[in-house]
Amino acid sequence: MPRRPGSSPAPRPRRRPGGAAPSGATSPLRAALDRVGDRWVLLVVDALAAGPLRFGDLADRVGAAPNILTDRLRRLEVEGLVVATPYSERPVRLDYRLSASGVELADALLGLAAWGGAEEGLPAERFHDACGSAVELRPWCPTCDRPVGPDEQPGTYDL
């Protein structure tokens, strides 16, 4: 539709420096943090990234008290990030594995783990089976089909 003389152009999405959300608005990061909650949840997801585990094995890897681990596993089930499958009927015993959404969260944790490891001088924890190289998580532009470099400030747009 043509513009009338003197009228302003149609509003375009506004870029927010640094991706800051307006006050009171929910950002994607805030929504993610609301779902995961705390460090125990992230440690459980990281432990399950290698494959399914039983409660005792998971407790050993995560280091959480049984009541805390039970609470976090229930929360992860409600959020659809973990699937519990019975392996014993009497008493009921479960093994836990990541759902597809849980695997996506585990993949997102790669960047956080790499950042934390670099700060502490720790080696990478995940490797590519085919070549043995440490796996990296990088910003990627699907339109340009290439990584976004550090000199290209990634931003967000208000729609």
C-alpha atoms as one frame of an Amber mdcrd trajectory, in Angstrom:
protein
   0.000   0.000   0.000   1.488   3.382  -0.995   2.374   5.876   1.710   0.575
   9.170   1.992   2.824  12.196   1.568   4.080  13.391   4.945   3.318  10.121
   6.746   6.072   8.177   8.423   7.239   4.837   7.017   5.969   1.586   8.479
   7.706   0.751  11.754  10.687  -1.559  11.427  11.928  -3.955  14.056  14.106
  -2.086  16.557  17.456  -3.502  17.499  18.225  -3.560  21.197  21.929  -3.206
  22.039  23.233  -6.311  23.765  19.913  -8.064  23.413  18.441  -6.343  26.479
  14.746  -6.998  26.979  12.502  -4.116  28.016  11.883  -4.044  31.760   9.040
  -6.347  32.754   9.250  -8.319  29.506  10.183 -11.968  29.401  13.356 -12.642
  27.482  14.194 -16.057  26.025  16.978 -16.402  28.599  14.627 -15.571  31.472
  12.118 -18.137  30.155  14.868 -20.774  29.975  16.070 -19.980  33.497  12.499
 -20.250  34.775  12.359 -23.770  33.346  15.695 -25.036  34.631  15.760 -23.264
  37.968  19.124 -23.973  39.553  22.545 -25.573  39.257  21.321 -29.044  40.308
  19.020 -29.188  37.298  21.865 -28.280  34.950  24.152 -30.863  36.559  21.470
 -33.553  36.162  21.006 -32.658  32.482  24.771 -32.718  31.951  25.079 -36.133
  33.636  22.263 -37.567  31.516  23.790 -36.211  28.284  26.033 -39.304  28.170
  23.022 -41.642  28.306  20.429 -43.069  30.682  21.283 -43.509  34.351  19.667
 -45.073  37.388  19.015 -42.960  40.463  22.065 -44.136  42.432  24.448 -43.622
  39.518  22.950 -40.199  38.869  23.305 -39.252  42.555  26.982 -40.274  42.460
  27.675 -38.167  39.363  25.719 -35.093  40.431  26.554 -35.094  44.136  23.128
 -33.867  45.249  21.365 -35.165  48.353  18.648 -37.748  47.504  15.776 -35.398
  48.411  17.173 -32.633  46.188  17.837 -35.030  43.301  14.317 -36.478  43.575
  12.813 -32.983  43.510  14.868 -31.923  40.480  14.094 -35.118  38.556  10.373
 -34.571  39.140  10.686 -30.966  37.967  12.565 -32.079  34.842   9.862 -34.645
  34.095   7.130 -32.001  34.438   9.085 -29.690  32.115   9.409 -32.515  29.571
  13.202 -32.569  29.717  13.638 -36.016  31.311  11.822 -39.319  30.803  11.708
 -41.854  33.651  11.348 -45.516  32.646  10.723 -48.295  35.177  13.241 -51.126
  35.144  11.868 -52.866  38.270   8.263 -53.277  39.415   8.801 -54.284  43.081
  10.073 -52.010  44.360   9.479 -49.501  41.588  12.852 -48.346  40.301  13.464
 -46.003  37.421  16.157 -45.087  35.005  16.290 -41.565  33.631  17.104 -40.305
  30.153  16.875 -36.970  28.380  13.915 -36.249  26.116  14.548 -34.537  22.764
  14.077 -31.183  24.497  16.502 -32.268  27.225  19.113 -33.134  24.581  18.723
 -29.621  23.156  19.340 -28.179  26.623  22.394 -30.429  27.064  23.753 -29.158
  23.751  23.202 -25.559  24.888  25.205 -26.297  28.040  28.294 -26.914  25.897
  28.946 -23.182  25.657  28.512 -22.637  29.381  30.779 -25.608  30.174  33.439
 -24.377  27.726  33.352 -20.915  29.276  33.607 -22.305  32.811  36.356 -24.733
  31.834  38.420 -22.028  30.157  38.150 -19.810  33.229  39.379 -22.668  35.454
  41.894 -24.161  32.986  39.871 -27.393  32.678  39.844 -29.530  29.504  36.747
 -29.974  27.351  34.329 -32.734  28.344  32.615 -33.518  25.033  34.389 -34.775
  21.935  33.438 -35.635  18.361  33.487 -39.437  17.997  34.615 -39.289  14.358
  37.808 -37.269  14.873  38.307 -36.857  18.617  38.248 -33.041  18.571  36.597
 -31.104  21.389  33.062 -30.021  20.448  32.490 -26.254  20.279  29.303 -24.262
  20.348  29.357 -21.163  18.148  26.787 -18.621  17.002  25.666 -19.653  13.494
  23.697 -17.730  10.882  21.501 -20.142   8.919  20.818 -17.511   6.239  24.488
 -16.859   5.525  25.393 -20.487   6.310  28.456 -19.485   8.332  29.564 -18.766
  11.914  28.959 -15.291  13.294  32.330 -13.804  14.225  33.098 -11.918  17.428
  33.387  -8.688  15.423  29.788  -9.118  14.204  27.751  -8.092  17.240  24.799
 -10.475  17.504  21.705  -8.558  18.523  18.002  -9.004  18.982  15.064  -7.327
  17.341  11.725  -6.223  18.783   8.885  -7.209  16.518
